Every structure is written in structure tokens, then in C-alpha cells.
Amino acid sequence: MATFSPRPDQLKKPEMLFILVGTKNEPNTPEEFYSLQIATLKMFEIELNKLNVIIRALS
């Protein structure tokens, strides 16, 4: 990942972890990984629903 350059408005990893699971630390246990996965999927679902509303409004 040495060539990765984030966009100016992109969150950094610790910021995103804090939003998703409430801590800036990386998950260390299976329960923490599970919690991170569930939080990510919930956030993804919310964004998909927002896009669905926009698409329906345009139709």
C-alpha cells in the first residue's frame, strides 16, 4: 500500500474505526472483528437505501 494516496475528503483508518466500532484500535478478537463487519454492513445498507431513494426520485 505504499502507493496509496487518500482523497482529500477521505477518512483516515482510525477515524473510520471510531465511527464503526467506537474505538480507534484495530480489532484483536473474533468478537471485535464480528462487530466491525456488522457495523460496516449496516453502514453499507444505509448508503444503498439512500441511493435507492435517489434513483426512485429520478425515475
C-alpha positions as CSV (number, residue, x, y, z in Angstrom):
1,M,0.0,0.0,0.0
2,A,3.0,2.3,-0.3
3,T,1.4,3.9,-3.4
4,F,-2.0,4.5,-1.9
5,S,-2.9,8.2,-1.6
6,P,-6.2,9.1,0.0
7,R,-8.6,11.6,-1.4
8,P,-8.7,15.0,0.5
9,D,-12.2,14.3,1.9
10,Q,-11.5,10.6,2.8
11,L,-11.4,9.5,6.4
12,K,-8.3,8.0,7.9
13,K,-8.4,4.4,9.2
14,P,-8.5,5.4,12.9
15,E,-11.4,7.8,12.2
16,M,-13.4,5.2,10.3
17,L,-12.8,2.6,13.0
18,F,-14.0,5.0,15.6
19,I,-17.2,5.7,13.6
20,L,-17.8,2.0,13.1
21,V,-17.0,0.4,16.5
22,G,-16.3,3.3,18.8
23,T,-12.6,2.8,19.2
24,K,-9.5,3.7,17.2
25,N,-7.8,0.4,18.0
26,E,-7.8,-2.4,15.4
27,P,-9.9,-5.4,16.3
28,N,-8.0,-8.2,18.1
29,T,-10.6,-10.7,19.0
30,P,-13.2,-12.6,16.9
31,E,-15.9,-10.6,18.6
32,E,-14.4,-7.3,17.7
33,F,-14.0,-8.5,14.1
34,Y,-17.6,-9.6,14.0
35,S,-18.7,-6.2,15.4
36,L,-16.7,-4.4,12.8
37,Q,-18.2,-6.5,10.0
38,I,-21.7,-5.9,11.2
39,A,-21.2,-2.2,11.6
40,T,-19.7,-2.0,8.1
41,L,-22.6,-3.9,6.6
42,K,-25.1,-1.6,8.4
43,M,-23.4,1.5,7.1
44,F,-23.4,-0.1,3.6
45,E,-27.1,-0.8,3.8
46,I,-27.8,2.8,4.8
47,E,-25.9,4.1,1.9
48,L,-27.7,1.7,-0.5
49,N,-31.0,2.8,0.8
50,K,-30.0,6.5,0.2
51,L,-29.1,5.6,-3.4
52,N,-32.3,3.7,-3.8
53,V,-34.3,6.8,-2.8
54,I,-32.4,9.0,-5.2
55,I,-32.9,6.5,-8.1
56,R,-36.6,6.3,-7.4
57,A,-36.9,10.1,-7.3
58,L,-35.2,10.3,-10.7
59,S,-37.5,7.7,-12.2
